[in-house]
Amino acid sequence: MCGIIGYVGSENSVPIIVDGLKKLEYRGYDSAGIAVYGDEGFGVIKKKGRLTELEAVLNKNPFTSHMGIGHTRWATHGEPSDINSHPHLGSRNKIAIVHNGIIENYKELKERLERKGVTFASQTDSEVIAQLAELYYNGDIIDTVIKVSAHLEGSYALGIMCLDDPDNLIAVKKDNPLIVGISEHGNFIASDVPAILSHTNKVYYLSDNEITVLRKGGVEFFNSDKEPISKTLETINWSLDSAEKGGYQHFMLKEIMEQPKVLRDTLSSALLSGENKNIIDSIDISKFNKIAITACGSAYNAGVVSKYVFERLCRFSSIEVELASEFRYKDAVIDENTLVILISQSGETADTIAALRESKARGSVTLAIVNVVGSTIAKEADYTIFTAAGPEIAVATTKAFSTQLALLYVLAVKFGCKLGKIPPDMESSLIAELNTIPEKISAIFEHVDYIQKYASACISYKNIFFIGRNIDYAIALEGSLKLKEISYTHSEAYAGGELKHGPISLVEENTLVVTLSSCGRLFSKIFSNAEQVISRGAKVLFVGNACEVETSDKVSLIKLPGIHELFSPSLSVVVLQLFSYYVAANKGLDIDKPRNLAKSVTVE
Ligand code: G6P
């Protein structure tokens, strides 16, 4: 969590850093700060609260500098406060750092430093890095960074400035992302591409334990033995527009609306030509006896949906789906005959990375579905296929989720064929169905006004339940998560058949039960469940294509276009996303940055 940026060049670093932090705010937003190089010492401003608080102070105290570092924080150690915000300086004000990650042995390091007379200003783990760097500084900042890194346990992406070194900005990383961008007017470090996309699309991805030294006219890379190394410069094909709101009130709405396009791109990358297709075609599924799917948050929900699809299309004997935070510690029964599928938008989620490493250590073959090129998971997995969602800025995922689902569908169809479970004519009809998803989502957008109006009448509900059976249940999980994430409405998802085993006791007047109903063969079952809650005073919103219901003051319906049952989650989820969005919008909430959440959960 947390976003960092740094710049050195011929322009004033302050507006560049502030603008970059705006693009990184999705990574954390409880406080922000900036430090710039000055002949008389570092100029530092740190403010608790949103970036606008920092900007207000900067507007009153404008300063300029050719070099600076900035940080937007999601607190882990020490409450959000001005003093705990980054950048942190050593006590002699010689070294300034910004840090994304967690220093696990910070207590031990802090005690050691305190015994040497160092006084700490903050309660953060990060300050030990600045203090340690000052202690070890011997006139050579690269040596110092190498020595400090050797003492740090945990994860870090660090931007570092030294007062003795007016020309050089230093960075190093381990287990947290860091990119280096180069442009005509100067060079950058950043946690993510959108932060620097308005200046350059030419980037290097720093690998663990690599050190970079940036100056106005160039960039150098070193390994942890201080030997120079060469790296490949990559070109990012994300457009600047894709990292801007483009006239929408929130990134989330823009990203929901982008789904037809990004799904088309993702499906063609997997079905027509390119690296995704090559990788999918190259996997020999017959050599595995188990598929284990693992991920966090919405990516996990995509995994739950896909389990139903893999089971139905591949008839595979053993398919498991597990939260990565559980998978990593459960002593999973996996081996070299297991294909582990990891799903992650960011490619940086700590638990998913740990699950990946655990799987590899046990000899399993790992296949990652990732959105961010150059991310840790993308680089470490045996195979990586990429969702073509483009940058997703809103904390609550929408388009990344949908594109993850699309790739999982393609995998299930292709694996099913290779296993001989899907005859060729069925394969082509399934693929034809898959390719209709984008246009059918566009058709759903024609009903946005109705969804908006319906959602605006739901803002006073204290509890909203989502029910479904089979694959409808799987997507109900995502609907419920989306709603609670951004609208702060208590919500739960249940398998329809489980209602009478407890949850129905929570149903009373003014409970809304969103009933997913695209499983035609189970419609009568879920309809009975809906009737049971209606008779206890609840209101029901049916969302699906298999439902024929009479609407009334208690019963509403959002009818979806027809599609193969297994792919119906791709349509239902769009309604659920829009519903959550408009409930939150009608409550006037900060949709793109919900309280306490961050997009990229890089800590346990
Ligand atoms: C956070 C985000 C979710 C996301 C989850 C997993 O909780 O808010 O939208 O699904 O992390 O993130 P990943 O980057 O691994 O998909």
Residues whose N, C-alpha, C, O or C-beta is under 5 A from the ligand:
A	BS01	G6P	C296 G297 S298 A299 I343 S344 Q345 S346 G347 T349 V395 A396 T397 A598 K599 V601
